[in-house]
C-alpha cells in the first residue's frame, strides 16, 4: 500500500501502540464500566489492528472482512452517538492524589437559595 518503508513502518508503530492501548483499556474496564465503553474500546482496537494488517507486507487480507469490521464499528459509533443515553459523568474515573481541597468560605450560595435571593441579601 505504501512503497516507502520508513513511512510504512513509521505508521505501523503508532497504530500498533494505539491498538494495544485500546485493547488494554477494553480489558481493564472490566467490571467497573458499562458494556458500551468496553465495546467501544474493543472496536477501536479491532479497527487499528485491521489498519496495521493493511500496512504490513505479507499480512494483507481480503477486502470483505475489512469492510465488515469497519462497517460494524462505524454503525456502532453512529448508534452510540445518536442514542439518548449519555456516557456516565463518572467515566473515565479520575483520581487526584493528595488531601481534599477545602471549600473557600464566602463563595457560592446556601443550598436552596436562588440567585435572585442571593443578590437581594447582599445589598
C-alpha positions as CSV (number, residue, x, y, z in Angstrom):
1,X,0.0,0.0,0.0
2,X,2.8,2.5,0.9
3,X,6.0,2.0,-1.0
4,X,8.3,4.0,1.3
5,X,9.4,1.5,4.0
6,X,10.3,4.3,6.5
7,X,6.9,5.8,6.2
8,X,5.1,2.5,6.3
9,X,6.8,1.3,9.5
10,X,6.6,4.8,11.0
11,X,2.8,4.5,10.6
12,X,2.6,0.9,11.8
13,X,4.3,1.6,15.1
14,X,1.9,4.2,16.4
15,X,-1.1,2.3,15.1
16,X,0.1,-0.9,16.8
17,X,0.7,1.0,20.1
18,X,-2.7,2.6,19.9
19,X,-4.3,-0.7,19.2
20,X,-2.6,-2.3,22.2
21,X,-3.6,0.6,24.4
22,X,-7.3,0.3,23.3
23,X,-7.2,-3.4,23.9
24,X,-5.7,-2.8,27.3
25,X,-8.5,-0.3,28.2
26,X,-11.2,-2.7,26.9
27,X,-9.9,-5.4,29.2
28,X,-9.1,-3.1,32.1
29,X,-12.5,-1.5,32.0
30,X,-13.9,-4.9,33.1
31,X,-16.4,-4.8,35.9
32,X,-16.2,-1.1,36.7
33,X,-17.6,0.4,33.4
34,X,-20.7,-0.1,31.3
35,X,-20.5,-2.6,28.5
36,X,-20.8,0.0,25.8
37,X,-17.5,1.6,26.9
38,X,-15.7,-1.8,26.7
39,X,-17.3,-2.4,23.3
40,X,-16.1,1.0,22.0
41,X,-12.5,0.3,23.1
42,X,-12.7,-3.2,21.7
43,X,-13.9,-1.9,18.3
44,X,-11.2,0.8,18.3
45,X,-8.6,-1.9,18.9
46,X,-10.0,-4.1,16.1
47,X,-10.1,-1.3,13.6
48,X,-6.5,-0.2,14.4
49,X,-5.3,-3.8,14.2
50,X,-7.0,-4.0,10.8
51,X,-5.2,-0.9,9.7
52,X,-1.9,-2.4,10.8
53,X,-2.7,-5.6,8.8
54,X,-3.3,-3.4,5.7
55,X,0.2,-1.8,6.0
56,X,2.4,-4.8,6.9
57,X,3.6,-6.5,3.7
58,X,2.6,-10.2,3.6
59,X,-0.2,-9.7,6.1
60,X,-2.8,-8.2,3.8
61,X,-6.2,-9.9,4.0
62,X,-9.3,-9.8,1.7
63,X,-11.4,-6.6,1.4
64,X,-14.7,-8.2,2.5
65,X,-13.6,-8.8,6.2
66,X,-12.2,-5.3,6.3
67,X,-15.4,-3.8,5.0
68,X,-17.3,-5.8,7.6
69,X,-15.1,-4.8,10.5
70,X,-15.1,-1.1,9.6
71,X,-18.8,-1.1,8.8
72,X,-19.8,-2.8,12.0
73,X,-17.6,-0.4,14.0
74,X,-19.0,2.7,12.1
75,X,-22.6,1.6,12.8
76,X,-21.8,1.0,16.5
77,X,-20.3,4.5,16.9
78,X,-23.2,6.1,14.9
79,X,-25.8,4.4,17.1
80,X,-23.8,5.3,20.2
81,X,-23.6,9.0,19.1
82,X,-27.4,9.3,18.4
83,X,-28.6,7.3,21.4
84,X,-30.1,9.4,24.1
85,X,-28.3,7.5,26.9
86,X,-25.2,9.6,27.7
87,X,-21.9,8.3,29.0
88,X,-21.9,8.4,32.8
89,X,-20.5,11.5,34.3
90,X,-18.0,9.5,36.3
91,X,-16.3,8.0,33.3
92,X,-13.3,7.9,33.0
93,X,-12.6,7.6,36.7
94,X,-10.2,10.3,37.8
95,X,-8.2,10.0,41.0
96,X,-6.3,13.1,42.2
97,X,-3.7,12.2,44.8
98,X,-3.4,14.4,47.9
99,X,-5.7,15.7,50.6
100,X,-9.1,17.1,49.7
101,X,-9.3,20.8,48.8
102,X,-11.3,22.7,51.4
103,X,-14.1,25.0,50.3
104,X,-13.4,28.7,50.5
105,X,-15.7,30.5,52.9
106,X,-17.9,33.1,51.4
107,X,-18.2,31.6,47.9
108,X,-21.3,30.1,46.5
109,X,-24.8,30.3,48.0
110,X,-26.5,28.2,50.6
111,X,-28.5,25.2,49.4
112,X,-32.0,26.0,48.2
113,X,-31.3,29.7,47.7
114,X,-31.9,31.1,44.3
115,X,-29.6,33.6,42.5
116,X,-32.1,36.4,42.9
117,X,-32.4,35.8,46.6
118,X,-28.6,35.6,47.0
119,X,-28.3,39.0,45.3
120,X,-31.0,40.6,47.3
121,X,-29.5,39.6,50.7
122,X,-26.1,41.1,49.8
123,X,-27.5,44.6,49.4
